[in-house]
């Protein structure tokens, strides 16, 4: 295990111990590529489910039409990692995520980067325990998540969304 991943796991573990982490408070959308990578690594093919989002209306077509139309079925459901009864992601352990970085869902790899179909928008540390970060360092620096790597994962995420759903970004066909 590299120092970079060890630091990520430690930060994730601290965050999870405190509660309220991204793995505990947000829905984790998974692409078909994510599902395949997770199943290949864990041997489990049932770690995801289709369900309504917790915050209907959070995503709007105008904000990111590719995400909106590419990740939602006509019945309004999205594919998410399952959660335990307490709300934790099924991949979360006391040590952080049980998946190595290269297997984690793309949205998890990108956290805490904010993004849309047009690219990266910056960093949001809403769920990060910023008080434990070494002075002068951000969560992305401690996690070793460069903007260059985030751009690669962002492109992969949107490619996988587009592969699954041939989009017109206009479901009415107008």
Protein Blocks (a to p, Z undefined) as FASTA:
>chain_A
ZZklmmmmmmmmmmmmngoiaklmcccdddfklmmmmmmmnopaklbccdddfbghkacf
klommlmmmmccfkopacdddddfkopafkbcfkbpfbdfklmcfklmmpccdcdfkbcf
bjcfklpcfklpcehiafklmnopafklmmmmmmmmmmmmmmmmccehianoZZ
